[in-house]
Amino acid sequence: MSAGVNAGGGRTMRLPAHVNEIEPLLQAWLEPTHLEVLDESAAHAGHAGANAQGFGSHIRVRIASPVFAGKSRVACHRLVYDAMQNFIDRGLHALVIEIVKEP
């Protein structure tokens, strides 16, 4: 596991994000009609932000939700970021969000 430094200067363990944790969280928060959560961490091995585990540092989310109706793309992204905050706090380095328009 990779370690980080918290605001108090102490060491904290940074656990990678798991797709099987992210999907149910986004289902509960945003009730999507379409959801894909892809772990692209392996493609970033050796790059800044990659972790030693090789997973959970670079995540792509493709999502459509009725919660997004009437909202700007920025507002939709904020909703996804709000739902993902715990993973960001745990060391998620990169989050790509693709808002899929509902037909």
Secondary structure, DSSP 4 states (H G I P E B T S, - for coil): -EEEE-TTS-EEEEPPP-HHHHHHHHHHHH--SEEEEEE-GGGGTTSTT--TTSSSSEEEEEEE-GGGTT--HHHHHHHHHHHHHHHHHTT--EEEEEEPPP-
